[in-house]
């Protein structure tokens, strides 16, 4: 397992994300709040893919003490921005078991924000029920709506409140995507320091688009561009290439004044993979098989997001499309046990 350290401040907290190390001028211009535990490690995983395909995993499941996964990086910039705007309330939305809502409820409460979330239905299982218990235990105000359209009045009310910050679904706004632009810079640093060998492709879940967009901006290779394989987890037509590229362009515009366009390296290429999409909040037979296969080599995935990404990766590897390549898999699921959060409340 490879570990990377950045300089620490006097209080022992990280002095800033990898984005600030790559673009020092960003530190003075872009609000940020230390929330997670970064950088996250990378490790090689064997015996999951066919011989001839080398697999590495970015352990984003270890990104936080209270809650991990890919939402934590986004919240570092979203909550930093909200604090800089003197907001005391956060309003967002998602399905009943949305990881973004849970992460916002946990870290919002920890940093003194009130949290309101509009929630629409999704398949209800034990995992979703536990997510709801955490939302309530963290003091979030939950507004039940019948469908995503029911979020619109909640959004409209949030715009009228001067002390309220609206957080886009999944945290996937240009500001939220800065977290994964920083994640891309972190990967580049790990390669540069020899903690991660140069890789050919990075497989990542495509939900609301912010993670893929940030990586598309932030992952730079010395010579050949890395391919970002964004695996769509739901069949929503709205979340595709156009959405990801527009978000990446918005990140570019945010970072241009602090020298972002002078960042070296070959920019990444984007491929959207749609064959493993399913219903919102529901597994597919292939994702369940992929979760079982990953478990045999010690990787605990979920069937809704990371399982579908692994299903796409296994499919490509078994078809010979990845022969001779080194692949990085973004493990974006939370691994922290949630029961202590609601059983102690």
Long-range contacts (C-beta under 8 A, 24 or more apart in sequence): 1-41, 1-42, 1-43, 1-59, 2-41, 2-42, 2-43, 2-190, 2-195, 2-196, 3-39, 3-41, 3-195, 4-39, 4-41, 4-186, 4-189, 4-190, 4-193, 4-195, 5-39, 6-38, 6-39, 14-38, 17-73, 17-76, 17-179, 17-182, 17-185, 17-186, 18-182, 18-183, 18-185, 18-186, 18-188, 18-189, 19-178, 19-181, 19-182, 19-185, 19-218, 20-182, 21-185, 21-189, 22-185, 22-188, 22-189, 22-263, 23-255, 23-258, 23-259, 23-260, 23-263, 25-258, 25-259, 26-255, 26-258, 26-259, 26-260, 29-257, 29-258, 30-77, 30-80, 30-178, 30-254, 30-258, 31-77, 31-80, 31-81, 31-83, 31-84, 32-76, 32-77, 32-80, 33-75, 33-76, 33-77, 33-79, 33-80, 33-83, 33-111, 34-76, 35-64, 35-72, 35-75, 35-76, 35-79, 35-107, 35-110, 35-111, 36-63, 36-64, 36-68, 36-72, 36-73, 36-75, 36-76, 37-62, 37-63, 37-64, 37-65, 38-63, 38-73, 38-186, 39-186, 39-189, 39-190, 40-186, 42-187, 42-190, 42-195, 42-196, 42-328, 45-297, 45-298, 45-299, 45-329, 46-297, 47-297, 48-293, 48-294, 48-296, 48-297, 48-299, 48-314, 49-313, 49-314, 49-317, 49-322, 49-327, 50-317, 50-318, 52-323, 52-324, 53-317, 53-322, 53-323, 53-324, 53-325, 53-327, 54-197, 54-325, 54-326, 54-327, 55-327, 55-329, 56-196, 56-197, 56-199, 56-326, 56-327, 56-328, 56-329, 57-299, 57-328, 57-329, 57-331, 58-187, 58-328, 58-329, 58-330, 58-331, 59-331, 60-183, 60-330, 60-331, 60-332, 61-300, 61-331, 61-332, 61-333, 61-334, 61-335, 62-335, 64-103, 64-107, 64-334, 64-336, 65-336, 66-106, 66-107, 66-110, 66-336, 66-341, 67-102, 67-103, 67-106, 67-107, 67-334, 67-336, 67-338, 68-333, 68-334, 68-335, 68-336, 69-99, 69-103, 69-332, 69-333, 69-334, 70-180, 70-205, 70-211, 70-330, 70-332, 71-99, 71-100, 71-103, 71-104, 71-170, 71-171, 72-103, 72-107, 72-179, 73-179, 73-180, 73-182, 73-183, 73-214, 74-100, 74-170, 74-171, 74-172, 74-176, 74-177, 74-178, 74-179, 74-180, 74-210, 74-211, 75-103, 75-104, 75-107, 75-171, 75-176, 75-179, 76-179, 77-175, 77-176, 77-178, 77-179, 77-182, 78-165, 78-167, 78-171, 78-173, 78-175, 78-176, 78-179, 79-107, 79-108, 79-111, 79-113, 81-165, 81-175, 82-113, 82-165, 82-167, 83-111, 85-165, 86-163, 87-113, 87-163, 87-164, 87-165, 88-112, 88-113, 88-114, 88-163, 88-164, 89-113, 89-114, 89-115, 89-116, 89-161, 89-163, 89-164, 89-165, 90-114, 90-115, 90-116, 90-164, 90-165, 90-167, 91-115, 91-116, 91-117, 91-118, 91-154, 91-155, 91-157, 91-158, 91-164, 91-165, 91-166, 91-167, 92-116, 92-117, 92-118, 92-166, 92-167, 92-168, 92-169, 92-171, 93-117, 93-118, 93-119, 93-120, 93-145, 93-148, 93-151, 93-154, 93-155, 93-169, 94-119, 94-120, 94-169, 94-170, 95-119, 95-120, 95-121, 95-122, 95-128, 95-280, 95-281, 96-120, 96-121, 96-122, 96-124, 96-128, 96-131, 96-132, 96-281, 97-122, 97-127, 97-128, 97-129, 97-131, 97-132, 97-281, 98-131, 98-169, 98-170, 99-131, 99-305, 99-334, 100-167, 100-169, 100-170, 100-171, 100-208, 101-131, 101-135, 101-140, 102-131, 102-134, 102-135, 102-338, 103-171, 103-334, 104-140, 104-167, 104-171, 105-134, 105-135, 105-138, 105-139, 105-140, 106-134, 106-138, 106-341, 108-138, 108-140, 109-138, 109-139, 109-140, 114-139, 114-141, 115-139, 115-140, 115-141, 116-140, 116-141, 116-142, 116-143, 116-154, 116-158, 117-141, 117-142, 117-143, 118-143, 118-145, 118-150, 118-151, 118-154, 119-143, 119-144, 119-145, 120-145, 120-146, 120-147, 120-148, 120-150, 120-151, 121-146, 121-147, 122-280, 122-281, 122-282, 123-279, 123-281, 123-282, 127-302, 128-281, 130-338, 130-339, 130-342, 131-338, 133-338, 133-342, 134-338, 134-341, 134-342, 136-342, 137-341, 137-342, 137-345, 138-341, 138-345, 168-208, 168-210, 169-208, 170-207, 170-208, 170-209, 170-210, 171-208, 171-210, 172-207, 172-208, 172-209, 172-210, 172-211, 172-213, 172-247, 173-210, 174-247, 174-250, 174-251, 174-253, 174-254, 175-254, 176-210, 177-210, 177-211, 177-213, 177-214, 177-217, 177-247, 177-248, 177-250, 177-251, 178-214, 178-251, 178-254, 178-255, 179-210, 179-214, 180-210, 180-211, 180-212, 180-213, 180-214, 180-215, 180-218, 181-214, 181-215, 181-217, 181-218, 181-251, 181-255, 182-214, 182-218, 183-211, 183-214, 183-215, 183-218, 184-214, 184-215, 184-216, 184-217, 184-218, 184-219, 184-220, 184-268, 185-218, 187-218, 187-219, 187-328, 188-218, 188-219, 188-220, 188-221, 188-265, 191-221, 196-328, 197-326, 198-222, 198-326, 199-226, 199-326, 199-327, 199-328, 200-224, 200-226, 200-227, 200-322, 200-325, 200-326, 200-327, 201-226, 201-227, 201-228, 201-229, 201-322, 201-325, 201-327, 201-328, 202-226, 202-227, 202-228, 202-229, 202-268, 202-327, 202-328, 202-329, 202-330, 203-229, 203-231, 203-309, 203-310, 203-312, 203-313, 203-327, 203-328, 203-329, 203-330, 204-228, 204-229, 204-230, 204-231, 204-309, 204-330, 204-332, 205-230, 205-231, 205-233, 205-305, 205-306, 205-308, 205-309, 205-330, 205-332, 206-230, 206-231, 206-232, 206-233, 206-239, 206-244, 206-272, 206-273, 207-233, 207-234, 207-239, 207-305, 208-239, 209-239, 209-243, 209-244, 209-247, 210-247, 211-330, 211-332, 212-244, 212-270, 213-243, 213-244, 213-245, 213-246, 213-247, 213-248, 213-250, 213-251, 214-247, 214-248, 214-251, 215-268, 215-330, 216-244, 216-245, 216-248, 216-267, 216-268, 216-270, 217-248, 217-251, 217-252, 217-255, 217-260, 217-267, 219-268, 220-263, 220-264, 220-265, 220-266, 220-267, 220-268, 221-265, 221-266, 221-268, 222-265, 222-266, 223-266, 224-266, 225-266, 225-267, 225-268, 225-269, 226-266, 226-268, 226-269, 227-268, 227-269, 227-270, 227-271, 228-268, 228-269, 228-270, 228-271, 229-271, 229-273, 229-312, 229-313, 229-316, 230-270, 230-271, 230-272, 230-273, 231-273, 231-276, 231-308, 231-309, 231-312, 232-272, 232-273, 232-274, 232-276, 232-277, 233-276, 233-277, 233-278, 233-304, 233-305, 233-308, 233-309, 234-277, 234-278, 234-279, 234-280, 235-274, 235-277, 235-278, 235-279, 236-280, 240-272, 241-270, 241-272, 244-270, 244-272, 245-270, 273-312, 275-312, 275-315, 276-308, 276-309, 276-311, 276-312, 276-315, 277-308, 278-308, 283-307, 284-308, 284-311, 286-311, 286-315, 287-311, 290-314, 299-331, 300-333, 300-335, 301-331, 301-333, 302-333, 305-332, 305-333, 306-331, 306-332, 306-333
